[in-house]
């Protein structure tokens, strides 16, 4: 009788719900056409346009993803349709449209001195694009207030000397997608007046040289983000009333281009990346590309919106604000936050009796001292027992002890035997992890700067009694 009670308790009580990957925060002011950048663990959302009246905003909402707390600041000039980038100690907000017209103002925040200063672009413009490497921030293209002139100008800020220089794109344009891979910055597509272009300008900040490439589809208003050595350029408008689902992928390691697709056309999406995932959100759809499994998944984007500000921090991607439609008469203060820790590997795992591979997910805080860390396993066979494992390094061992799976951790391996779980009817389980006492022998406290690897082992019937493993995740704590 006691054994039955214990098993029932394990099945019903120990496998509590995991912290959701998606959560919601709020801006201090509802707005669209804002710009976003990240320095350290803080996401900055500056400027924008609010409501049916189209009021220009100077507000900068700053979210600390570790403290989960907001603060605010103000730009020197209220404006929308500006660009933002972060390099070195600086976050920069450049250009934009103000009540007085299009401006050349640049607001610079220095994270070391906690002070704001201003500078000036070489020409006033809005609908420009910004991106940065570790040493340089680039602000490219744009248009004048009437839309009669497009710019090829690229203003370049060098962070160590805090000096400016200028370069030029191969053709003038605005509404480009921008992203960084290594020392290179890519400006892709864009509008050249009434037409769209396939042109991609690539600037290498290490060599000071330009090269060009072409997208597979001419478009403006696309979004871009980087996963590893690959830049993903997705969605956008091919004409005033037509959009696309095409994603062009540039691999800097090989210098090659390929294509894939979003689940639906997205006219003005936002894009960000975290933990080996590229995330595109726009209109009413979110598409997530997982580099570990080379697969896409999708979900609804609620509320439906365009013109969001997107920030990718080390642990989360934030989609902030936005407008219901292209006229921006209805704006939102919603911030959708996708949180994930670590980098998954050994993926996909060997399929289990469900026909699919099980997956591990790490959530919470990467701060070792915070002791706020959780592991979740999903796509497990229902009503099966299992537990998590940990190690300081990776390894590959196929079918250990007769298992059908692959052990991806190296000895010595810690077993969370005190937190045995049951997958329940939903095929998932999760545990809070005490980072001050990982179950090696003797127990080990996680220290800042250490990297730990985690995996889950579980029982299965496939077709006879056996066991299997999830994929693995590697987390560097701070």
Buried (B, 14 or more C-beta within 10 A) or exposed (E): EEEEEEEEEBBEEBBEEBBEBEBEBBBBBBBBBBBBBBBEBBBBBBBBBBBEEBBBBBBBBBBBBBEBEBEEBBBBBBBBBBBBBBBBBBBBBBBBBBEEEBBBBBBBBBBEEEEBEEBBBBBBBBBBBBBBBEBBBBBBBBBBBEEEBBBBBBBBBBBEEBEBEEBBBBBBBBBBBBBBBBBBBBBBBBBBEEEBBBBBBBBBBEEEEBEEBBBBBBBBBBBBBBBBEBBBBBBBBBEEEEBBBBBBBBBBEEEEBEEBBBBBBBBBBBBBBBBBBBBBBBBEBBBBBBBBBEEBEEEEBEEBBBBBBBBBBBBBBBBBBBBBBBEBEBBBBBBBBBBBBBBBBBBBBBBBBBEBBBBBBBBBBBBBBBBBBBBBBBBBBEBBBBBBBBBBEBBEBEBEEEBBBBBBBBEEBBBBEEBBBBBBEEBBBBBBBBBEBBBBEEEBEBEEEBBBBBBBBBBBEBEEEBBBBBBBBBBBBB
